[in-house]
Amino acid sequence: MRTRHTAYTTSSLGTRWSRAIRGERQEAFAHALALTGDDLEYVADALLAGLRTTPVSGVRPAGPHGFHCEVIVQMRGLRDRADRVANVLTAWQIRRQGDPPRLITAYIVSRVR
């Protein structure tokens, strides 16, 4: 998902992540991986690292909103859940060619170990 623009700084991606997961998803991240709103920088770094090494697993048109890309990244837990790794499905919107991808949502799809 490389574009000619820099897609995110760690802080802007962390902010998008906190907006993308709310309610039940936020509870799922806290329960499975001990990740909370205080871990935005860690989450942003993990998402960026995963995006650099993981291929896009799906692309679908989104009409006038461009297209959506799906990338499943592995994310390790923190604190008492540091031994856990989960697959996190992330969805990204790219409105026009050359635009940076925008995080739409992220949720845990399975626990790896």
N, C-alpha and C positions, 0 to 999 in steps of 0.2 A: 504494500500500500504506500509506496513512495510517491510523493508528488514533488514538484519543483519548489514547493514552499516547505518551510519547517512546520510540521503539523502542530506540535505542542511543546510547551515547557512543562516541567514536572508539576508546577503549581497549577497551571491551567487545566491539565489533565486530571489532577486530583480533584479540582473543583467540579469538573464535568462528571467524574465518577460519583461524587457525593450527591449530585443532582439526579444521576441516572438510577441510583438504587435508593429506594425508600421503602418504608413499611416492611413487608414480609421479606423482601430481598435483603434489606439491611440486617434484619434479624438472622437470616440464613448465613450471611458473611460472618456475623459475630459468633454465631453458634458453631459453624463448621471450621472457621479459620481464625477466630478471635480478632477479626478486623473491625475497627470502629472508625468513626469520623476523625479520630485523632491520628489515624494511620494513612492519611491521604498521600503523603509523599512516598511512603513505602508502596502503596497500591499503584500510584502513577509510575514509579520506577519499574515495578513488576510488569505492568501492562506494556510499557514501552519496550522492555527487554523481550517480552513474549512476542510483540509485533515484529521485532527485528529478526526473529528466528523462526517464526511460525507462518506457514503459507495461509492465504485466504482460503477458507473452506467453502464459501458460498458467496455468490453475487446475484442480486436480483434487481430489476428495474423498479424505480419508485416514482414513475411518471414525471410530473413537473419538478419533483424534488431530487432528481438525479438518479442515483442508485445506492443500494445498501450492500455493505460487505459484512460477512461474518468471519470472525477469527476466534478460534478456541485456544486460549492460552492456559498454561499451568501456573498456578499461584500457590505459594507456600504460606502456611499460617504463621502466626506470631505467638509469643508468650507460651501459654500452656498448650497451644495447638501448633507449635513450630514443627512437630513431626508429621503434620498433615499436608498433603498436596491435593488440590482440587482442579478440575478442568472448569474454566470460566469462559462461557460464551460471551463474546463482545460483539456488538453490532455498531457499525460505523456508517455514516451518511456522507456521500460525496456529491455535492449538488452539481458542480460543473467541472469540466476538465481543468486541472491546475489548482482547484480548491483543496485545502487541507481536509482530511477526514475529520468528522465530528462524532464523538462518542454518543450513541443514542441510548444504549442500555448495556448492562453486564449482569450476568447471573450464573450461579454455580449449576453446572449440568451433571457433574458426577465427581465423586471422590476417587482419586487415583490411589492413594495410600495414606 
